[in-house]
């Protein structure tokens, strides 16, 4: 069961990283995120932690899990965006998007919203299939 969650969170992390990389490559964003193999591994591990945190929240707070996939994914993605980019900009890993201008804010926020939506979809889909088996 957890392999489905981990796989979904991996896909979410890769889509998020690809969005950031493409926006940097096409000079839409000036986040300054350089994705090295080590940073990609850390990014993927962080995505697993963030995904499992969302799973924990959704399983233990039924009022949240009853919301739509869109509401959960967008809200969680935005929260993770604020928390992780605040931490990473404070330690000098990326430029704070809110200081880089509107295109950087939108492109980095979109990447995190993709992550949140894919993670929420993964959890809801896996839980629905579990209920069908029971």
DOBA-858191 format. One record per residue (C-alpha): residue number from 1; residue in three letters; chain; x, y, z. Coordinates in Angstrom, 1 decimal, padded with zeros to 4 digits. Example, Ala and Ser with C-alpha at 12.3 -4.5 7.8 and 13.67 -1.06 7.14 Angstrom:
2
[atom 1,ALA,A,[012.3,-004.5,007.8]]
[atom 2,SER,A,[013.7,-001.1,007.1]]
This chain:
134
[atom 1,UNK,A,[000.0,000.0,000.0]]
[atom 2,UNK,A,[002.7,002.5,001.0]]
[atom 3,UNK,A,[004.4,001.9,-002.4]]
[atom 4,UNK,A,[001.5,003.6,-004.1]]
[atom 5,UNK,A,[001.8,006.6,-001.8]]
[atom 6,UNK,A,[005.6,006.8,-002.3]]
[atom 7,UNK,A,[005.3,006.4,-006.1]]
[atom 8,UNK,A,[002.7,009.2,-006.2]]
[atom 9,UNK,A,[004.7,011.5,-004.0]]
[atom 10,UNK,A,[007.8,010.7,-006.2]]
[atom 11,UNK,A,[005.8,011.7,-009.4]]
[atom 12,UNK,A,[004.6,014.9,-007.6]]
[atom 13,UNK,A,[008.2,015.7,-006.6]]
[atom 14,UNK,A,[009.5,015.2,-010.2]]
[atom 15,UNK,A,[006.7,017.3,-011.7]]
[atom 16,UNK,A,[007.5,020.0,-009.2]]
[atom 17,UNK,A,[011.2,019.9,-009.9]]
[atom 18,UNK,A,[010.6,019.8,-013.7]]
[atom 19,UNK,A,[008.3,022.9,-013.4]]
[atom 20,UNK,A,[011.0,024.8,-011.5]]
[atom 21,UNK,A,[013.8,023.7,-013.9]]
[atom 22,UNK,A,[011.8,024.7,-017.0]]
[atom 23,UNK,A,[010.8,028.0,-015.6]]
[atom 24,UNK,A,[014.5,028.7,-014.7]]
[atom 25,UNK,A,[015.7,027.5,-018.1]]
[atom 26,UNK,A,[013.2,029.8,-020.0]]
[atom 27,UNK,A,[014.0,032.7,-017.7]]
[atom 28,UNK,A,[010.5,032.9,-016.3]]
[atom 29,UNK,A,[011.8,032.5,-012.8]]
[atom 30,UNK,A,[014.8,033.8,-011.0]]
[atom 31,UNK,A,[014.5,031.5,-008.0]]
[atom 32,UNK,A,[018.1,030.4,-008.5]]
[atom 33,UNK,A,[017.4,026.7,-007.9]]
[atom 34,UNK,A,[020.2,024.6,-009.2]]
[atom 35,UNK,A,[019.2,021.0,-009.3]]
[atom 36,UNK,A,[022.3,018.8,-008.8]]
[atom 37,UNK,A,[021.9,015.0,-008.3]]
[atom 38,UNK,A,[022.3,015.5,-004.6]]
[atom 39,UNK,A,[019.8,018.3,-004.5]]
[atom 40,UNK,A,[017.4,016.3,-006.5]]
[atom 41,UNK,A,[017.7,013.4,-004.0]]
[atom 42,UNK,A,[017.1,015.8,-001.1]]
[atom 43,UNK,A,[014.1,017.3,-003.1]]
[atom 44,UNK,A,[012.6,013.8,-003.6]]
[atom 45,UNK,A,[013.1,012.9,000.1]]
[atom 46,UNK,A,[011.5,016.2,001.2]]
[atom 47,UNK,A,[008.6,015.4,-001.2]]
[atom 48,UNK,A,[008.2,012.0,000.5]]
[atom 49,UNK,A,[008.1,013.7,003.9]]
[atom 50,UNK,A,[005.6,016.3,002.8]]
[atom 51,UNK,A,[003.4,013.7,001.1]]
[atom 52,UNK,A,[003.3,011.5,004.2]]
[atom 53,UNK,A,[002.6,014.5,006.3]]
[atom 54,UNK,A,[-000.4,015.2,004.1]]
[atom 55,UNK,A,[-001.4,011.6,004.4]]
[atom 56,UNK,A,[-001.2,011.8,008.2]]
[atom 57,UNK,A,[-003.3,015.0,008.2]]
[atom 58,UNK,A,[-006.0,013.6,005.9]]
[atom 59,UNK,A,[-006.3,010.4,007.9]]
[atom 60,UNK,A,[-006.5,012.1,011.3]]
[atom 61,UNK,A,[-008.6,015.2,010.4]]
[atom 62,UNK,A,[-011.7,013.9,008.7]]
[atom 63,UNK,A,[-013.0,017.4,008.2]]
[atom 64,UNK,A,[-010.1,018.1,005.9]]
[atom 65,UNK,A,[-010.2,014.8,004.1]]
[atom 66,UNK,A,[-013.9,015.4,003.2]]
[atom 67,UNK,A,[-012.9,018.5,001.2]]
[atom 68,UNK,A,[-012.5,018.3,-002.6]]
[atom 69,UNK,A,[-009.2,017.2,-004.1]]
[atom 70,UNK,A,[-008.7,020.7,-005.5]]
[atom 71,UNK,A,[-009.2,022.4,-002.1]]
[atom 72,UNK,A,[-006.8,020.0,-000.3]]
[atom 73,UNK,A,[-004.2,020.0,-003.0]]
[atom 74,UNK,A,[-004.1,023.8,-003.6]]
[atom 75,UNK,A,[-004.2,024.7,000.1]]
[atom 76,UNK,A,[-001.5,022.2,001.0]]
[atom 77,UNK,A,[000.7,023.1,-002.0]]
[atom 78,UNK,A,[000.5,026.8,-001.0]]
[atom 79,UNK,A,[001.3,026.1,002.6]]
[atom 80,UNK,A,[004.3,023.9,001.7]]
[atom 81,UNK,A,[005.4,026.7,-000.8]]
[atom 82,UNK,A,[005.4,029.3,002.0]]
[atom 83,UNK,A,[007.1,027.0,004.6]]
[atom 84,UNK,A,[009.8,025.4,002.4]]
[atom 85,UNK,A,[010.7,028.5,000.3]]
[atom 86,UNK,A,[010.9,030.6,003.5]]
[atom 87,UNK,A,[013.3,028.0,005.0]]
[atom 88,UNK,A,[015.4,027.6,001.8]]
[atom 89,UNK,A,[015.6,031.3,001.1]]
[atom 90,UNK,A,[016.6,031.9,004.8]]
[atom 91,UNK,A,[019.5,029.4,004.5]]
[atom 92,UNK,A,[020.5,030.8,001.1]]
[atom 93,UNK,A,[019.6,027.8,-001.1]]
[atom 94,UNK,A,[017.2,029.8,-003.3]]
[atom 95,UNK,A,[016.2,033.4,-003.8]]
[atom 96,UNK,A,[013.0,034.4,-002.0]]
[atom 97,UNK,A,[010.4,034.3,-004.8]]
[atom 98,UNK,A,[008.5,037.2,-003.3]]
[atom 99,UNK,A,[011.6,039.4,-003.8]]
[atom 100,UNK,A,[012.1,038.2,-007.4]]
[atom 101,UNK,A,[008.9,039.5,-008.9]]
[atom 102,UNK,A,[005.6,038.2,-010.1]]
[atom 103,UNK,A,[006.8,035.6,-012.7]]
[atom 104,UNK,A,[009.0,033.9,-010.1]]
[atom 105,UNK,A,[006.2,033.9,-007.5]]
[atom 106,UNK,A,[003.7,032.4,-010.0]]
[atom 107,UNK,A,[006.0,029.8,-011.5]]
[atom 108,UNK,A,[007.3,028.6,-008.1]]
[atom 109,UNK,A,[003.8,028.6,-006.6]]
[atom 110,UNK,A,[002.5,026.7,-009.6]]
[atom 111,UNK,A,[005.2,024.0,-009.0]]
[atom 112,UNK,A,[004.1,023.6,-005.4]]
[atom 113,UNK,A,[000.4,023.5,-006.4]]
[atom 114,UNK,A,[001.1,020.7,-008.8]]
[atom 115,UNK,A,[002.8,018.9,-006.0]]
[atom 116,UNK,A,[-000.1,019.4,-003.6]]
[atom 117,UNK,A,[-002.7,018.3,-006.2]]
[atom 118,UNK,A,[-000.8,015.2,-007.2]]
[atom 119,UNK,A,[-000.1,014.2,-003.6]]
[atom 120,UNK,A,[-003.8,014.8,-002.6]]
[atom 121,UNK,A,[-004.9,012.8,-005.7]]
[atom 122,UNK,A,[-002.5,010.0,-004.8]]
[atom 123,UNK,A,[-003.9,009.8,-001.3]]
[atom 124,UNK,A,[-007.6,010.0,-002.3]]
[atom 125,UNK,A,[-007.2,007.5,-005.1]]
[atom 126,UNK,A,[-005.3,004.9,-003.0]]
[atom 127,UNK,A,[-007.8,005.3,-000.1]]
[atom 128,UNK,A,[-010.8,004.8,-002.5]]
[atom 129,UNK,A,[-009.2,001.6,-003.9]]
[atom 130,UNK,A,[-008.6,000.4,-000.3]]
[atom 131,UNK,A,[-012.2,001.0,000.6]]
[atom 132,UNK,A,[-013.4,-000.9,-002.5]]
[atom 133,UNK,A,[-011.3,-003.9,-001.4]]
[atom 134,UNK,A,[-012.7,-004.0,002.1]]
